[in-house]
Amino acid sequence: MTPLVKAMANVFEGFLLVWYFVVFIAMAFGLVNTLLMAVFERTREIGLFQALGMKPRWIVGQVLFESLFLLAIGLIVGNLISWATLVLTAEGLDFSRYAAGYEMIGLSSLIYPVLKISDVVTANVLIIVLGLVASLYPAWRAARYVPVEAITRT
């Protein structure tokens, strides 16, 4: 690989890190929004649970469990789509029509997708950790309800 190609690859890796950051932040906001709406819609239910003696930490645990469930479904669907994409493109993607100059810098116009298991595990763990951290605010908010006010809220 030529030094120019190596430099381009390094720049591209930096761009990917920024892109991952943006995607993970968007995922966190989406999860927080979903959980806040779930908590808001079940305010009376949560107030009733508290009035019947449910401890705030159990409410936090319930919201965190719901978050983990949503994250697990998203990860399963996302990993299956990634795997299906790899299977469908196993013969490679031919960019010869668009990449006439690739051969000049020592690259092939046929690109093969590669998915490393370490990248998959890292992304999945990072998503679970960020998702659980993002769901702490809705869980904390649900645990702070005053039972009488929550039950009478419409």
C-alpha positions in Angstrom: 0.0 0.0 0.0 1.4 3.4 -0.9 1.9 6.1 1.7 -0.9 8.1 0.1 -3.3 5.3 0.5 -2.2 4.8 4.2 -2.8 8.5 4.9 -6.2 8.3 3.3 -7.1 5.3 5.3 -6.0 7.1 8.5 -8.2 10.1 7.7 -11.1 7.8 6.9 -10.7 6.0 10.2 -10.8 9.4 12.0 -14.0 10.3 10.0 -15.5 7.0 11.0 -14.9 7.7 14.7 -16.7 11.0 14.4 -19.5 9.3 12.5 -19.8 6.6 15.3 -20.0 9.3 17.9 -22.8 11.1 16.1 -24.7 7.8 15.6 -24.3 6.8 19.3 -25.4 10.2 20.5 -28.5 10.0 18.2 -29.2 6.6 19.6 -29.0 7.8 23.1 -31.4 10.7 22.4 -33.8 8.3 20.8 -33.7 6.0 23.7 -34.1 8.7 26.3 -37.1 10.1 24.3 -38.7 6.7 24.1 -38.2 6.0 27.8 -39.4 9.4 28.9 -42.6 9.0 26.9 -43.1 5.5 28.4 -42.6 7.0 31.9 -44.8 9.9 31.2 -47.6 7.7 29.8 -47.4 5.4 32.9 -47.2 8.1 35.5 -50.4 6.9 37.2 -49.3 3.3 37.1 -45.9 4.2 38.6 -47.7 6.3 41.3 -49.9 3.4 42.1 -46.9 1.1 42.4 -45.3 3.5 44.8 -48.6 3.8 46.8 -48.7 0.1 47.1 -45.1 0.0 48.5 -42.8 -0.4 45.5 -39.5 1.1 46.4 -37.9 3.7 44.1 -34.9 1.5 43.3 -37.3 -1.1 41.9 -38.8 1.5 39.7 -35.4 2.5 38.5 -34.7 -1.2 37.9 -37.9 -1.6 35.9 -37.0 1.3 33.6 -33.4 0.1 33.2 -34.7 -3.4 32.4 -37.1 -1.9 29.7 -34.1 0.0 28.3 -32.0 -3.2 28.2 -34.9 -5.0 26.5 -35.2 -2.3 23.8 -31.4 -2.3 23.3 -31.3 -6.1 23.0 -34.0 -6.0 20.3 -32.2 -3.3 18.4 -28.9 -5.1 18.6 -30.4 -8.4 17.5 -32.1 -6.7 14.5 -29.0 -4.7 13.7 -26.6 -7.6 13.9 -28.9 -9.7 11.7 -29.1 -7.0 9.0 -25.3 -6.6 9.1 -24.8 -10.4 8.7 -27.4 -10.5 5.8 -25.6 -7.6 4.1 -22.3 -9.5 4.4 -23.8 -12.6 3.0 -25.4 -10.7 0.1 -22.2 -9.0 -0.8 -19.8 -11.9 -0.3 -18.7 -11.8 -4.0 -17.6 -8.2 -3.6 -18.9 -4.9 -4.8 -17.7 -3.9 -8.2 -16.9 -0.2 -8.4 -15.0 -0.3 -11.7 -17.6 1.9 -13.3 -17.0 4.6 -10.7 -13.4 4.0 -9.7 -11.3 4.1 -12.8 -8.3 5.5 -11.0 -8.1 2.9 -8.2 -5.5 0.8 -10.0 -3.2 3.8 -10.3 -2.9 4.0 -6.5 -2.7 0.2 -6.0 -6.3 -0.6 -5.1 -8.7 -2.9 -6.7 -12.1 -1.7 -7.9 -13.6 -4.8 -6.4 -14.3 -4.2 -2.7 -15.0 -7.0 -0.3 -16.9 -6.2 3.0 -15.2 -7.3 6.1 -16.7 -7.5 9.6 -14.3 -8.3 12.5 -15.9 -10.0 15.5 -13.9 -7.6 17.8 -15.6 -4.6 16.1 -19.0 -6.2 16.5 -18.5 -7.0 20.2 -17.0 -3.6 20.9 -19.9 -1.8 19.2 -22.5 -4.0 21.0 -21.0 -3.5 24.4 -20.6 0.3 23.8 -24.3 0.5 22.7 -25.4 -1.3 25.8 -23.3 0.8 28.2 -24.3 4.1 26.5 -27.9 3.0 26.4 -28.0 2.2 30.1 -26.3 5.4 31.0 -28.8 7.3 28.8 -31.7 5.6 30.5 -30.6 6.6 34.0 -32.3 10.0 33.7 -35.8 8.6 32.8 -35.4 6.0 35.5 -34.4 8.6 38.1 -37.3 10.8 37.0 -39.8 7.9 37.4 -38.5 7.1 40.9 -39.0 10.7 42.1 -42.8 10.8 41.6 -44.9 11.5 44.6 -47.5 8.8 44.7 -50.6 11.0 45.3 -49.6 13.5 42.6 -48.7 10.8 40.1 -52.1 9.0 40.6 -54.1 12.2 40.2 -52.1 13.5 37.2 -54.0 13.3 33.9 
